[in-house]
Amino acid sequence: MTRKLISVLIANLFVAAPAFAQDFQLGGSVGVGGLYVDDETVDAAKLNEYRDLSNGVLSVIDVKGRSRNYYLDVYGENLARDDMFIDVRGGGYGLFKYQLYSDSLRHNFTFGARSPYSGIGTALQTIDTSAGAVATVGNPALWSSYDLEYKRRKDGGALEFSFNSPWYVRVDANQIVFDGNKLQSYAKGTSPGNGYVDFAIPVDYKTKNLSLEGGYASKRLQVSLNFLSSKFENDNPVLRWSNNFFGGLDASPLAPDNDYKRWSANAIFKQLPLGSALAVRYTTSTAENDVAILPTMLSTGGTNPTSNPTSPVFRGDIKYDTYSISLTSNPTRQIDTRLYLNSFEKKNESSKIDFLALPAGFGCGDNPQAGPPAVSDCDTELFSYEKKNYGVEAGFRLNPQNKFNAGFDYSDLERHRKDSTETEEKKYSLEWKNSSLDLMRARVKYQFTERRSNFVGGNLGANANDPLFLQRFVARYDVSNLDQDLVKLALDFAPSPTVDFGIELNLKKNKYKDTILGRTKDDRQELYVTAAFGDRDVFRVLAFADYEVIKYDSVHRTINAGACPVTSPNCFDPFQPATTTAFNWSARNKDTNSSFGLGFDWPVREQLMVKGSVLWGRSEGDVAVTAQTLPSGAPAATLVPITNYGNNEKWAFNLKGIYRLNRNWELTGGYSYEELKFNDVQFNGYTYVVPVTPISASTSYLSGWYANPSYQANIVYLIAKYKF
């Protein structure tokens, strides 16, 4: 749906509305103004990441039409800008209703990104690897410049009919279009030392969605049946690019076309005995696609050995089935309960592809191929699972001021996965709500979670000299055995009608039991405070502060060899004494997030309202690492801690005034100042070429993404509104 079409529809609605009823009246406002931004940036993409701050015209439309039988709402803002939004709603009371909308957004990643490749943003990107081109390839100043960005636009509409009956029918349709490019990096070889390349891959996506729904709604019963069809299309399924490490044209698959269909049925039965309501839901859906398998693989010397797939096409076919039942009851004024059961099943019926007799040097997963003879095979891992979840919640009101809630939740997850086949999880919770004091409300909740998994890799590897032996001790934290303690505290204190305080405290401690290699524990602590002072009709101040600390502890093992050397026998066993070749090391990641905000509303006079705010936020990260000690007592390796991982700080000051000239005209003007400081060890000292010298087949080429996100900006705007 184009902007022109929406404009025509709006115009027609304004003309047609009076025909619906003679008493139909329009009111609202139309505003126009300007925006001016003065910024100090190297790369203004972060400043404009999700918004259009280019100097130019601002606009807003907010119109409402009403009669005894019909209504119409039209809202639009930032017309003809990259972040334009238009929404039209209307209908006849009890008869029908409709909606038309268009929502635009530009996601800016980097302005002035660089690449030594030609064909930037297309499905074919090449580079000159001849000897005479070395100077150009090694000098980013001679590379091509481009903007890393894409536009997203969603256009759609909905129509619903009920005709003053309990029955209704609704249809929704929309189309989402992505157009531009985004960052994607690919390895040039099979080892970290072989280099990688930043690419601007083409983004030419289109998703078409259609939803049909019918139902019945009354005081005792609500029933609905819904069908959704979604089709995703990508005009560029494969990126082909020059890979000078292997010396040929490489191929990297991109997002494939796919189809998704879902049926869902819902029913709610109300006014049942014991003050009960029963809710039932069932959904079944399928996701399908057909993807051509790359028949060859780029290898050393520009050769293209075959991948030997058992079928030239992979046919994806995944089915989801879910159902849920929930019964809520209120048998007495003191007691309320909830019983629930949920089931989720994913069936992976995709085609199973085997890659037979892989060439020397190729392998996959647990079947590495070290060399001839070429006998290694790889097969598709079809992931599927089934989850059952049920629970009970009960509340007891001891008296009007005290209520207790208790709950138990159990889930069992069975999966087809190589490291773990089943996980059971139990949650126990207890909550107390108190309102004994007229000026204060309190809520305290404690929850304990126990998770246990069945691991099936305990026999991997022939012995401690086999690389697969190490997998016996590696636990992925999403399935690791876990004990979790969670505490939540909330207090609301209002000593007077013009003073209000709120405090929330959240504490969570995870201990990953029995983990030898992987995450061993993590802690999260968060404190959130709010306050409000003053009469909103005179002068009112609002404030908040948030402080959060997260710590992750983990243990890892380093083996600086593909096979155990003589000096480090049984090196794939983490319980062996440390050597300089094979040793364990631990890490503690710590993230600290702080924020503060202060705002005010000041009605200076009847015609003038002044609003202002100050916002500040800071994120800090650090990593402490410690190596296992050798028998001599010395560390097995010198590890350097990271003290500025993801550090950033942002200030924002806003001041806005709204002045009513008369009953028809209103002026809104404002000033904003924003500043972002960025200090991240990953990007400090950024270079486009790694290593800088000498240029070789293993050299990495970077785009400049996140090299210079810091900015300072002064933003001024003024809008004049005419109300009618």
N, C-alpha and C positions, 0 to 999 in steps of 0.2 A: 504494500500500500504506500503510495508516494505522498509527499507533503502536499502536492497540488491536489490530490484526491481528497485528503483530509480537509483542506481549505474549502473545497467545493461543498463537502458534506456539512461543514459548519455553516456556510452561507445558506445552504438550503434549509437547515434546521431553523435558523433565525427567521427565514421567510415563511416556513411552513408552520411554525409553532402557533401563531395567532389563529390559524385555521382550525387547530384542535379545539379551542375554546375561546370565546370572546373575552373572558376575564383573564387571559394569559398576560402576565406582566414580566418584563425583563428588568434586571438590576445587576449592579456589579461595578467593576472598575476596569479601566484600560490604562496601562502605564508604559512610558517610554523614557529612556534616559541614556546615560553613557557610562563607560567603564574605562579607567586609565590605570595602568600598572607600570611602575618603575622598579625594575629588579636588577640585582647584581648577582649574576650567575655565570658559570662556565657552561653548564648544561641546564637549561630551564625545564627539562622534561619532568623532573620530580615536582617542581612547582606546579606544573600543568598536568600532573599524572592522570587525574580523573575529572578535570574541569577545563573549561576554556577561559583563560584569563587574557586573551588577546584584547588590545585596545579596540573599542568599537561601541556599537549600540546595544543597550539592554532593553528588554521588553517583557511585559507580563500582561496576561488577560485573565480575568476572573469574573465570569458572567453567570448569573443564575436566573432562570425563568420558572415561574410558578403559576398554576391555576388550581381550581378545585380538583381537577382530574389528571393534570399532566405536570411534568417537571422537566427541566433541562439545566445541566451544569456544564460549563465550558471553562477549562483552565489550560493556560499555555504559558511557558516561560522560555526565555533565551531563544526566541524565534530566530531562525537562520544561523544559529551558532552551533558549534560542535556538540554541545550538551543540551540541545533543544528537547523540550518535553511538551506534548499536547495530549489532553485527555478530555473526551466528550462523553457525558453520561446523560441519559434521559429515559423517559418512558411514561406510561400511564399507570397511576396507582392501582395496584391489584390486577392489572391487565398484562403488561409487558414492560420490559426494560432493556436497554441496549448500552453498549460502550464501544467507543472507537478511540484508539490511542496510538501514539508514536513516541518512542523513547530512544534518544540518540546519545552516544557516548564515544569519546576518543580516548583510548588508553595509550598514553605516551610513555615509552620506556627510556629512550635516549635520543637526544637531538645531536646531530653531527657525529654519528657512529662512523667507523671506518672499516674498510675491508680491502685486501689485495685482490679479491675475486671480482670478476665481471659477472653480470647477470644477477646482481643483488636483488633479493626478494622474488626471484623466479625459481622454477623447478630445475634449472640447469645453471650451475655456478662453476666457473672454471678459472684457472690461474695459470699464468705463463711460468713454466718450470725450467725454461732453457737457461743456460749459463749466463747469457747476456741480461737476463731479467733479475738476477740476484740483488742488484742494488735497489731496484724498485720494490721488490718483495720485502727487503729488510728495512725500508724507510717508510714508516707510516704516514709521513707528510705527503708522500706521493700516492697514497691509496685513494680510493673513491670514498666520498662522504655521502651519508644517507641518514634518514631519520628512522629509528626503530619504533614503530607505532602501528596500531590498527584502529579502524572505526568499527563500532558495534551499533546496530540499529534494530530495534524491535518494533514492528508494526502489527497491529491486530485489532480484533473486535470481538464482541460477544452479544448474543441476543437471547433473551429468555421470555417465555410466555407462560402465564398461569391462568388468566381469564377469570379471576376472582374465585378460583377453586383450589382445593388442596393439592391438585396435580400441577406439575410444572415440567417444562422442557427447556433445555439450555444448550446452546452451541457456542463454542469458543474456537477461534482460529487466529494464529499469529505466525509470523515469519521472522526469524532472527538471522541477520546477515553480519558476518565479520569480513572486513576487507582491509588488507595491509600486509604487515609482516610482524614476526616476533622472533625473539632470540632462541636458538637451539644450537647446542655444541655437540660435536662428534669427535670421537677419538680417531686419530690417524692410524694407530697400530693397536696391538693387543696388550701393551704394557704402558703404565703411567709415564714412562720415560720416552714414549714414542710421539708425544705431543697431541694437541687437539686444536680444533678450529671453531670459532664463533661464526655462526651463519644467521642471516636474516631469512628465515624460511618463509615461503609464501603462505599467507592466511587468506583463503578464499572459501569461507565456509558458509553454508546455508542450511538452516534447520526449519522445517515446516511442521507445525503442530496443529492438530485438529482434535477437539474434544467434544463429545456428545454426552449429554446427561439428561435423565428423566427421573422424576421422583414424586413422592407423595408426602405431605407434611400436615400433621394435625397435632392436637395437644397430647394424644396418647401414642402416636406412632409417626416415625419418620423413616422413609425408605427411599433409597436412590440407587440407580445403576448408571455407571459411567464407562465410556470407552475413549481411550486416548491413542492416537496414532502420531508418531514422531519420526520424521525422516531427516537424517543428516547427510549432507553432500559436501565433498571436498574435491575441488577441481584439480588438485595436485597431490596424488597419492604417493609419489616417490620423489625424493630430492636426489639429483645426480650431481656429483661434485668431484673436482680434481683432488686426488689424494697422492701427494708427492712422496709419502713414506713408502707406499707400495708401488707407486709409479703407474697409476692408471685412473680410470673414472670409477668412483665409488657410487654406491646406491644405498640410500637410507629411507626406509618406509616412513610415511607420514600417516596422519589419521585417516582411516578408511571410511568409505560410505557405510552407513548402517541403518537399519529399520528397527523401531521399537514400537510394540503394541501392548496395551494393557487394558484389561477388564477389571472393574472393581464394583462390589456391591456392599452397601451399608444399610444397617437397620438399627433403630433405637426404639425400644419399647418402654414407655413411661407409665407412671401411675400404677405400678405393680404392687402387690402386697408388701408390707413392711417398708413402705416408702422407697421402693426399689425402682431402678432403671437398668435395662439390659441393652448393651451395645454390642453389635456383631458386625464384623467386617471381613471380607474376603477379596483377595486380588490375585490375578494370574497374569503374567506378562512374558513376552518373548523379545529377545534382542538377537538380530540376525545380520550377517553380512557375508559377502564372498570376496576373498582377497587373493589375488594372484601371488604365488610364492616366487621369490627371486630365484631363478634357476642356477645362477652362478654367484661366486663370491670372489671379490678382489683379493689377490694374494701377491706375494713377493715377485718383483720383476714385472708387474703389470699383467700377470697371468690371471685367468678367470676360470678356475676349476669349478666343476658342477657341484651343486649341493645335494643332488640325488634325492629329491623328495619323492615320496610314494604317490603323491598327487600334485598336479600343478596348481591347484586351487585349495585354499583353506576356507572351509565353510563354517563360519561361526554360528552357533545355535545354543543360546543360553535361555533357560526358562526359570522364572521365579514364581513361587506360590507362597502366599502368606494368608494367615487368618488370625483373627484376634477376637476374644470374647471378654467383656468386662461387665461385672454386676456390682452396682453401687446401691447401698441400702442405708436407710436411716430409721431403724425400728423404734427407737425412742429418742427423746430430746438429748439424751446423754451419749448415745452410741451411734456411730456411723462406720460403715465397713465398705471395703472394695475387694473383690476377687477378680483376678484376671488371668488369662491364658493367651500366649502369643506363639505363633509358629512361623518360621521363615525357612524356606528351602530353595536352594540354588542348584539346578540341574544343568550340568555342562554336557550337552550332546553335540558339541562341535566335532568336526572331523579330526581324526587322530592321524597326524602326519609323522612319518619316520624319515630321518635323513640317514641314508645307508652308506656304509663304507666311506666315511669322510676322508678327504685327502690328508696327507701328512701335514702336521702343524695345526689342524683344526680339531675342535672338540666342543663339548657343551656340558655345563653343569658338572655332574659327578662322573663324566666320562672324558677326562682330558686326553688328548691325543699327543703323545710325545714325539712320534715319528713313525717311519715305515716299520712294518707293513700297515697300510691304511685299512684298519678293520673296525674302527670306532663307529658306533651308531648313536644317533640322538633321536629321542621321541618326544612327542608333545605331552606336556603335563596339563591335564584337564582338571582345573581346580573346581570343586563343588563342595557344598556343605549343607547341613541341616541343623537348625537351632530351635530348641524348645525352651520357652520361658513362661514361668507362672509365678504368682505371688499373691500375698494377702496383706491388706492394710486395715488397721482398725484404730478408731479414735474414741476416746472416752473423756467426756467433759465432767470433771469432778465437781465443779461448780461454775457459775458464769465467768469466773476470772481465771480458771485453770483448766487446760485441756492437754491430754496426753495422746500422742499418736505412736503406734508401733507398726513395723512392717517387716516382712520377710520376702525375699526375691530369690528365685532359683533359676538358673539357665544351664542347659547342656548343649554343647556345640560339637557336632561330629563333622570332620572335614577330611577331604582327600588332599593331604599335604605330607611331604616327605619327613618333616621333622616332628610333627605332632598330629595325632589323629583325633583327639578328643579333649575338650576342656569343660570342666564343671565350675560354676561360679555361684557362690551363696552370699547374699547381702542381708545383714540384720540392721535395723534402724530403730531409733527411739527419739522422740521429739516432745518438748514441753513448751507450751505457749502460756504466757502469764500476762494478765492485765489487771492485777490487783490495785495498782496505783493509777489514778485517773490521768496522771501526767506522763505515764511511761508504759510502753508495751515491750515485752521481751520474748525472744524465741531462741531455744537452744536445741540443737540436733546433733546426734552422734550416729555414725554408721560404720559398721565393720564389714569388710569384704574379704572373702577367702576364695582364691582361684587355684585350681589344681588341674594339671594337664598330663596327658599320656604321651611320653616321648618315645620315639621308635628308632632313634639313631644310635642307640647304645652299643651296637655291634659293628659300626662302620669302621673300615680300615682293617687291614690284615694285622698290623702291629703299629707301634709308636713311631716307626719310620715311614709310615704311609700317610700322605697328606690328608686322606679322608679320616684318619684316626682323630684328628683335631675336632671334627664335627661332633664327636661324642660329648664334648664339653661346652659347645656353643648353644646358648639359649636366647632365642629372639624374645624381646621383652613383651611382645603382644600376647605370647602364650606362656611365658614363664610363670612358675608357681608364685603366687602373690598373697601377701597379707596387707590389707590397707585399712588405715584408721582415718576417719574423716570427721571433723568437728566444725559446726557452723554456729555462730552466735550473732544475733541481731537485736539491737536496742533502738527504740524510737522514743525520744523525750521531747515533750512539748510543754514547757512550764507556763507559756502564755500564748494567746492567739497570734502573737507577732514573733515568736521565737520557736524554732524547731531544730532538733538535732537528730542525727541518725548515725549508727555505728554498725558495721558488719565486719566480722572476723571469720576467715576461712582457713582451716589448717588441714593439710592432707599429707599423710606419710605412707609411702609405698615401700615395702620390703620384698624384693624378689628372692624368694627362698630357693635354696639349692642351686643357685646360679654360680657357675665357676667362671665362664667367660661370657660377658655381656653386661647388661645393666644390673646392678646389685641393689640399689635403692634410689629413691628420689623423694624430695620434700618440697611442699608448696605452702607458702604462708602469704596471706593477703589481708590487708586492713584497708577498709573503705569508710570514709567519714564524710557526712554531709551536714550542712548547717544553713539556716535561713533566718534572717533578722529583718524586722520592720514591717510596716503596713504597705501593701501593694498599691494603695491609693495615695501614699505619701512618698515613701522611699523604701525600697526593699533590696536586700543584699543576699545573694545566693553563693555558696562556696562548697567545694568538695576537695578531697585529697585521697589519693590511692597509692598504696605502697605494696609491692609484690616481690617476693624472693623465691626463686626456684633453683633447686640443686639436684644434679644428676650424678650419681656415682657409678662407675663401670670399671671392669677389668678386661684386658685384652692380652693377646700374645703376638709377639713379633718373631718371625723366622726369616732371616735374611738369606734364604737359600730355597731352591726348588725341591731339594732333597736334603736329608740330614747329612751334614759333613761328618768326618771322622771325629772332629773335636766336639761335636754336639750329637751324640747318639740318642735315639729316641726323642728327637727334638719336637715332635708333634704331641708330646705329652706335657700338659701345663704343670704337672707335679714334679717334673724333673728339675734338678738344680739349674740355676740360670747360667748361661754362657753369654759371651758377647755376640753370638750368632742367634741364639734362641732364648728369649726371656719374656716374662710377663710384665705388664705395666698397667698402672691404674690411672684413672682420670676423674676429676670432679669438675663438671660444668656448672657454672653459676650464672644465672640471669637475674638482674635486678631491674624492675620497672617502677618508675615513680611518676606521678602526675598531680597537678594542682590546677584548680580553676576558681576564679572569682568573677561574679557578674552582678550587675545591678539594673534595676528598673526605676526610673525617676520621672514621674509625671510633673514636669516643671510647672506647667499651667494646663488649662483645659485644651489648648491647641497644640501643645508641645510635649512629646514623650522622648526621653533620652534613655538609651540602653547602651551598656558597655560590658566588656568582659576581658579577662586576661587568662590565657591558657598556657600551661607549661608541661612538658613531658620529657622524660629522659629514660633511655634504655642502656644498660651496661652489661657486658658479658665478659667472663674470663674463664680460662681453663687451667687448672693445676694438674700437672702430670708427674708421676713418680715411677721410676723404673725399678724392677726387682734387683736385689743386690746379689753380687757374685759371692762365692764361698769366701773370698778374701774380705768381704764387707764393703767393697767399692760398688757403685751402681753399674749395672750392665750397660747402660748408655746414658749420655748426657741429654736430657730432655728439657726443652725450653718452654716455660709457661707462657700462655697467651693472656695478656692483660687488657686487651681492647678488642673484644670480639663482638661485632655488631653494635658498637657504641654510637648513639646519636642523641641529639637534644633539640627540641623545638619550642619556640616561643610564638605566641599569637596574641595580638592586641586588637580589639575591635571596639569601635565607637560608632553608634548609629543614632540619628535623630529623625523623628517623624513629626512633621509640622502640618497641621490642617489650616490651609488658607481660608477656606469657607466650606460649605456643605458639599461642594462638588470637587474641589481641588485639594490634593495632598502632595507634599514633597517629602521624599525619603532620601537622605544623604548619609554617607558613612565613609570611614577611613579604617583601614586594617594594615597592620604591620605583621609580617611573618618572617621568621628566621629559622633555618635548619642547619645544624652543625653535624657533621658526619665524620667519625673517626673509627675505622674498621681495619684491622690488620690485614684482612683479605684484599683490601683495595688500596691501602696506603702505598705510595711509591709505584703506582700503576704504570705498567708499560704495555704497549700493544704487541710487542714481540718478546717471547720467552723461549730460550735465553736471548738476550740482546745480540750477542755475537758468540760464535759464528752462526750464520744462517745455514741450516741443514735440513734434511728431510724430516727431522724430528722437531723442528721449530714449531711452537704454538703461535697462532694468530688470534688476537683478542679484538673485540669490537669497540670497547670503551664503555660498555654497559656498567653503570654504577661507579664509574671512575670519578665523577664530579657532581654528586647530587646536592651538595650544600647550596643554599641560596639565602638571599635577603630580598624582601619585596615590600613595596609600599603600594597599597591598593586604594583607589578612590572611586566612588560611584555616586551617582545622583539619578533618581527616578522621579518623574512627575506622573501622578495618577489622577485620572478624571473619573469620579464616581457618579453613577446615575441610577 
